[in-house]
Amino acid sequence: MLISKPVALPPEQLAFCSAYVEYDRNAARACKALKIPAATGISWLAEPKVQQGILHELNIQQTQGITEDNVLRQVARMSFWDPRLLVYPRGHALQGRSIPLYDLPDEIAAAIHSVKVKPQQDGSVIYEYEFSDRVRACEKLMKYLGLFELDNRQKADAVGEMLAQVYAQGNRLPIVESSAAAPVQSTAQPKPDALVISGDAIEEQRYVNPFSKVH
């Protein structure tokens, strides 16, 4: 959902923004309903303030139906948005060129967090989009579906199985008996915070990385 603020526009342009959204972003139908020349409406669409007014109307339209399904649909769009929807598709007369902001499909427009409209000297407009955080949106869906709970339960089951094996061996960790033969020197470095067990003695060894920074 695009969050936008009301824009100060003349009454006739405000009416056009509302009609443009009401008539499914069809400028010709909006102009006909308002009884203004189609060329006027088309020229207004190129004005950044009118574009922001249209975004505000779209925001109002989307917030009128806040339901669980709509919220899930919105989070899904924020999770699975496709950048290919920002340009005209293959086979289109304008193939590969950017789609104007006010004509973007709902699936990609709903994933835009913020937008900057930059008018150029040649009359064109550059749009800079900032999209919603896909990872955070996916996490919200995973929480709703209970996937985190399932993952934690699976980990708990694995720990339970390990403890059951330990208890089956006499309620104690397995101990490797040391050999009477002379110890063999090993060049392998012990792992950090590793426990070296020999007979009934437990000695804690800590490996210090010589390349680590001293805090």
BELDAJO-V171500 format. One record per residue. N is the residue number from 1. RES is the residue in one small letter. SS is DSSP state (H for helix, E for strand, L for the rest). PHI is phi in whole degrees, 0 to 359 (none if undefined). NEAR is the number of other ideal C-beta (glycine too) atoms within 8 Angstrom. Layout:
[[N/RES/SS/PHI/NEAR] [N/RES/SS/PHI/NEAR]]
This chain:
[[1/m/L/none/7] [2/l/L/276/11] [3/i/L/265/5] [4/s/L/224/8] [5/k/L/255/4] [6/p/L/302/4] [7/v/L/248/9] [8/a/L/283/4] [9/l/L/226/10] [10/p/L/300/5] [11/p/H/306/6] [12/e/H/293/8] [13/q/H/284/13] [14/l/H/297/10] [15/a/H/296/9] [16/f/H/294/15] [17/c/H/302/14] [18/s/H/295/9] [19/a/H/293/13] [20/y/H/299/16] [21/v/H/288/11] [22/e/H/298/7] [23/y/L/262/10] [24/d/L/55/5] [25/r/L/61/8] [26/n/L/253/8] [27/a/H/295/11] [28/a/H/296/8] [29/r/H/293/10] [30/a/H/297/14] [31/c/H/294/15] [32/k/H/295/8] [33/a/H/294/8] [34/l/H/271/11] [35/k/L/60/5] [36/i/L/233/9] [37/p/L/300/6] [38/a/H/299/10] [39/a/H/298/6] [40/t/H/294/9] [41/g/H/297/16] [42/i/H/296/9] [43/s/H/293/8] [44/w/H/294/10] [45/l/H/299/12] [46/a/L/277/8] [47/e/L/272/9] [48/p/H/304/8] [49/k/H/293/10] [50/v/H/293/14] [51/q/H/298/14] [52/q/H/293/11] [53/g/H/296/13] [54/i/H/295/12] [55/l/H/299/13] [56/h/H/296/13] [57/e/H/295/12] [58/l/H/296/11] [59/n/H/296/12] [60/i/H/298/8] [61/q/H/298/8] [62/q/H/286/11] [63/t/H/279/8] [64/q/L/285/6] [65/g/L/236/6] [66/i/L/275/6] [67/t/L/231/6] [68/e/H/300/5] [69/d/H/297/6] [70/n/H/293/10] [71/v/H/294/9] [72/l/H/296/10] [73/r/H/297/8] [74/q/H/295/10] [75/v/H/296/12] [76/a/H/296/9] [77/r/H/296/13] [78/m/H/291/12] [79/s/H/274/10] [80/f/H/244/5] [81/w/L/300/14] [82/d/L/245/7] [83/p/H/297/6] [84/r/H/294/6] [85/l/H/284/11] [86/l/H/280/9] [87/v/E/237/10] [88/y/L/293/9] [89/p/L/286/7] [90/r/L/298/4] [91/g/L/97/4] [92/h/L/284/7] [93/a/L/300/4] [94/l/L/253/6] [95/q/L/313/10] [96/g/L/86/5] [97/r/L/273/7] [98/s/E/294/6] [99/i/L/278/10] [100/p/L/304/10] [101/l/H/307/11] [102/y/H/285/10] [103/d/H/248/6] [104/l/L/297/12] [105/p/L/299/6] [106/d/H/302/7] [107/e/H/298/10] [108/i/H/265/14] [109/a/H/296/11] [110/a/L/291/13] [111/a/L/269/11] [112/i/E/278/13] [113/h/E/278/7] [114/s/E/206/7] [115/v/E/215/11] [116/k/E/245/6] [117/v/E/255/11] [118/k/E/241/8] [119/p/E/295/7] [120/q/L/254/8] [121/q/L/295/3] [122/d/L/277/4] [123/g/L/94/6] [124/s/L/280/6] [125/v/E/229/11] [126/i/E/252/7] [127/y/E/253/11] [128/e/E/248/7] [129/y/E/256/8] [130/e/E/240/7] [131/f/E/267/9] [132/s/L/297/10] [133/d/L/289/8] [134/r/H/296/10] [135/v/H/296/6] [136/r/H/295/8] [137/a/H/295/12] [138/c/H/296/9] [139/e/H/297/8] [140/k/H/296/9] [141/l/H/295/12] [142/m/H/296/9] [143/k/H/296/9] [144/y/H/297/8] [145/l/H/277/6] [146/g/L/77/7] [147/l/H/288/8] [148/f/H/295/8] [149/e/H/297/7] [150/l/H/296/8] [151/d/H/296/8] [152/n/H/296/8] [153/r/H/294/8] [154/q/H/295/8] [155/k/H/294/8] [156/a/H/297/8] [157/d/H/297/8] [158/a/H/294/8] [159/v/H/296/8] [160/g/H/299/8] [161/e/H/295/8] [162/m/H/296/8] [163/l/H/295/8] [164/a/H/298/8] [165/q/H/293/8] [166/v/H/296/10] [167/y/H/297/7] [168/a/H/294/6] [169/q/L/264/8] [170/g/L/101/4] [171/n/L/62/5] [172/r/L/212/7] [173/l/L/291/5] [174/p/L/295/5] [175/i/L/244/8] [176/v/L/266/6] [177/e/L/289/5] [178/s/L/283/6] [179/s/L/274/4] [180/a/L/285/3] [181/a/L/293/4] [182/a/L/298/3] [183/p/L/295/4] [184/v/L/265/4] [185/q/L/287/4] [186/s/L/248/4] [187/t/L/272/3] [188/a/L/286/4] [189/q/L/281/4] [190/p/L/293/8] [191/k/L/287/6] [192/p/L/304/6] [193/d/L/56/7] [194/a/E/277/8] [195/l/E/257/8] [196/v/E/260/9] [197/i/E/250/8] [198/s/E/221/7] [199/g/L/62/6] [200/d/L/262/4] [201/a/E/264/6] [202/i/E/236/7] [203/e/E/243/7] [204/e/E/269/7] [205/q/E/241/8] [206/r/L/242/6] [207/y/L/266/10] [208/v/L/256/5] [209/n/L/286/5] [210/p/L/293/4] [211/f/L/265/3] [212/s/L/282/6] [213/k/L/282/3] [214/v/L/272/3] [215/h/L/269/2]]
